[in-house]
Amino acid sequence: MHNPYAKQQKSNTKEALVLEYAPIVKHIANRLAARLPVGIDRDDLIQAGMMGLLEAADKFDASKGFLFKTFAELRVRGAMLDDLRAKDWIPRSVREAAHRLETAYGKLRNQGNFNPTDKALAQELDINPKQLPGFLEKAKPIPLLSIEGIGHKAGGDEGEMDFTETLSKPEDKDPFTELLGGEAQELLAEAIEKLPEKEKMVLALYYNEDLNLKEIGAVLDLTESRVSQLRTKAIAMLRSYLKEFIES
């Protein structure tokens, strides 16, 4: 028998979820804004995140075995990243520096040098070694979905979630998110294993333990700026490796 109150009950449940989890939107916006260049409007991130939360509440299916909190956090973050990508906020100078860095790592790897020294990297970039820290700061990695989303597992004991389900626009993928799945996880794991130990540790603490650069510096007894450089180098190495695979 048709329940005339079913639709209203569903609406009430959705509203309750949005009210309960609205604070996570601000929290995620604050953490994301801290990793982005100055000038990014945090309020815009919050607005996009709220749209992601509304969509999460509307599309959440408890029968899949995932916690709503997990689903909502990923949807909110995905909506914020989609908003940033749509606005094409990345300065051209950053894009160019990141591209040069990835290309340099690709050339060095083809020469058999998987873990180049700063001197070798600077030489390949055709800059003075003293200029490398400034160059790495300019090429600071952009925290979009290209690396962070690949092979993402969510929910712990609740199982593995297909990261494409967390994007506000799953059909709008960049070449890296096309690698999602078992093959991508194996490829990314292989690339990470080839990273120098410090770069590998920085990524683990940053993405797995969710520590900020200052906290990682305290753990590894490094300055915050050095941790930032190591993260930039690690991300560039991984992107270069994945891009080479995609385009081969």
C-alpha positions, -999 to 999 in steps of 0.1 A, spaced: 0 0 0 13 34 -9 24 55 21 14 91 15 39 102 42 69 84 27 80 114 6 77 138 36 96 114 58 124 112 33 125 150 31 127 152 69 155 127 70 174 146 43 170 179 62 181 163 94 213 149 78 221 183 63 217 201 96 237 175 115 266 174 91 267 211 80 297 218 104 319 194 84 315 217 54 333 246 71 359 222 86 368 208 51 367 243 36 392 256 62 416 226 57 414 229 19 418 267 19 450 263 40 465 243 12 456 267 -16 472 299 -28 462 332 -12 431 347 -28 409 317 -28 375 327 -13 367 303 15 330 313 14 329 301 -22 343 267 -10 317 265 18 289 273 -7 300 246 -31 305 222 -2 269 228 10 257 219 -24 277 187 -22 262 179 12 227 184 -1 235 160 -30 250 135 -6 219 136 16 198 131 -15 218 102 -30 230 84 1 221 47 0 226 30 34 222 -4 18 256 -1 3 272 -4 37 289 30 39 286 55 67 269 87 57 297 107 73 322 91 50 300 96 20 292 132 29 328 142 35 339 129 1 310 144 -17 316 178 0 353 177 -8 346 166 -44 321 195 -49 347 220 -36 373 207 -59 349 206 -89 342 243 -81 378 252 -81 385 233 -113 355 250 -130 369 284 -121 403 275 -135 419 293 -106 454 280 -111 477 307 -123 495 301 -156 529 304 -139 520 276 -115 508 254 -144 540 260 -163 563 254 -134 545 222 -125 547 210 -161 584 218 -163 590 199 -130 570 168 -142 588 169 -176 622 171 -158 614 141 -137 602 122 -168 635 129 -186 656 119 -156 637 87 -152 642 78 -188 679 82 -181 676 57 -153 677 83 -125 645 77 -105 657 96 -74 676 126 -87 695 148 -63 685 185 -60 716 193 -81 706 169 -109 671 182 -108 682 218 -110 705 209 -139 676 193 -158 655 223 -151 683 245 -164 684 266 -132 709 273 -105 707 248 -76 702 278 -53 670 287 -73 654 252 -68 636 260 -35 620 290 -50 611 270 -81 595 242 -61 575 268 -41 561 281 -74 553 246 -86 535 238 -53 512 208 -60 476 215 -67 454 194 -44 429 182 -70 417 147 -77 446 137 -100 466 120 -72 445 121 -41 415 103 -56 433 74 -71 426 41 -53 410 60 -24 395 37 2 369 50 25 349 37 54 374 14 69 357 -18 78 326 -6 59 345 -16 27 359 1 -4 341 29 -21 344 37 -57 358 73 -56 338 82 -87 307 80 -66 319 109 -45 324 133 -73 297 159 -78 301 153 -116 315 117 -120 314 121 -158 338 151 -157 371 133 -150 406 143 -158 430 117 -173 443 106 -139 408 98 -125 402 76 -155 428 52 -139 405 45 -109 403 9 -101 426 -20 -93 450 -12 -121 454 24 -108 460 13 -73 488 -11 -84 503 16 -106 502 42 -79 516 18 -53 544 9 -77 552 46 -83 552 54 -45 576 25 -39 601 42 -62 600 75 -42 629 83 -19 622 75 17 616 110 29 592 119 1 574 87 8 571 95 45 559 130 38 531 117 16 521 91 41 519 116 69 501 142 48 475 121 31 471 91 54 476 107 88 462 141 77 490 161 93 498 196 80 532 206 68 543 221 102 532 189 120 551 168 95 582 189 100 581 183 138 578 146 132 607 144 107 628 172 123 626 193 91 616 229 85 581 235 72 595 249 39 616 217 34 586 195 40 567 216 14 595 211 -11 596 173 -5 558 171 -10 560 191 -42 588 168 -55 569 137 -46 537 147 -62 556 158 -94 573 124 -95 540 106 -92 522 127 -117 550 123 -142 550 86 -138 512 83 -142 512 106 -171 538 86 -189 517 55 -184 485 71 -196 502 86 -228 522 55 -237 
